[in-house]
Amino acid sequence: MSGDETTSNTAPAGASLSVSESDRPAAPPPDGERYVWFVPAFFVVAGIFIVVGVLFSPWAQRQLPQLVASVTAPKPESARAPEPPKAAPAAVPIAVTAAPAVTVHPVAEALGLSPEAASSTNKAVRQTFDVLQREPCDQRALERLVKVLDGVSLRRDGAKAQVGFSRRCGGHLGFLFQAANTYMDLADHKAAIEVAEEMIAAQPHDGNGFYFRGLSLAKLGDHQRAVDDFMTAVSLAGMRTSISSGVFLALANSQEALGQHCDAASTVESWVAIDAPNRDTSQTRTMIGRYDRQGSCAANSKGDRDTFPLGGPNRVAIVPAYINGVRGQFIVDTGASYVALSPRMAEQAGIEIDQASSVRVQTANGVIRSKRGRASQIRLRNIATSNVPVLVQEAGFGPGVDGLLGMSFLSRFEVVISGGIVRIAQKPAR
């Protein structure tokens, strides 16, 4: 073909036209699908505008902080979901060896001891139990038991053992005495009173039981009954130099507690009079002076002196005395602790008697019961004193005798017996 020839775009007849995919134009979408995307886009944009409008509205500005706070606040414990329970650790088996059973010794039961003492494994305790099982009334074995119990801090059981021993062996005043002391040391005054009453039952003529009971009653504040017991202890002991000062001092303390200061002074004076050379000291004078001042007792006694002869086979002085102005015949008895009156004399003289009282007195006829009373005045010829404690008792004093002038009266004066004469004189001023 020559250069003048032009290229024809017409395919020869019978030939096919081939077109590549890259050169093929895209087919236009159908008319129904051309605007489908616009609908969701419209709603999305509208939604955004609505949310923004709501967030920036005045109502949202007021409610938003509360809403945020309610969302971010920690939940209360009750609202929190409970934690699942932790599994318990697996139990580790522990081998337990049973302690051998300790038998209660029959001797301990018989003595009334505590379970702790009765089942004690202490070798010495068990050995003494064994001895007392063979010999129930072995005093030495009981003494050892008390000592051993004291050594293992079972002192109370030692006292119980002493009381139990006394009960089953016919009474033992020494063990009861020690038991009462122990209970008083432990401040168990009710137990001490029970032991003291066993002492009184075992030895009604001995003053120790009354003394212990009086001490415990005083500790419990029952000074009325304590005075009875202390006066009994003094009366049973008699006016002997061996009598303990503790009895008189305990009596004076209870009398002071009852406001009976002149009685307390007379009590101390009675103790001094038993052995004046050794007991008339600055200490006792101070005590008496204190009671005298508290009760204005110096004004109670008046007069100068009276002198009476000793007569009769017993060489005693029987003197006329006026009790509350009523005349009677009385024996001057420095061995008697108190003024004693017959019931007839007490009635005639109008003595104030404490019917609830009970004082035991040793007489020639044995131990008898008496009641406490008080004489407004006791007068001899030239001397007199007032507010004197007396005892009213049934025992006879002999023909024509109405009572005894004991130390509750005589201790307020100086009494000298010499050359067959009794001289009763006013004490010099202290």
Secondary structure, 3 states (H helix, E strand, C coil): CCCCCCCCCCCCCCCCCCCCHHHCCCCCCCHHHCCCCHHHHHHHHHHHHHHHHHHCCHHHHHHHHHHHHHHHCCCCHHHCCCCCCCCCCCCCCCCCCCCCCCCCCHHHHHHCCCHHHHCCCCHHHHHHHHHHHHCCCCHHHHHHHHHHHHHCCCHHHHHHHHHHHHHHCCCCHHHHHHHHHHHHHCCCHHHHHHHHHHHHHHCCCCCHHHHHHHHHHHHCCCHHHHHHHHHHHHHHHCCCCCCCHHHHHHHHHHHHHCCCHHHHHHHHHHHHHHCHHHHCCHHHHHHHHHHHHHHCHHHHCEECEEEEECECCCCEEEEEEEECCEEEEEEECCCCCCEEECHHHHHHHCCEECCCCCEEEEECCEEEEEEEEEEEEEECCCEEEEEEEEEEECCCCCCCCCEEECHHHHCCEEEEEECCEEEEEECCCC
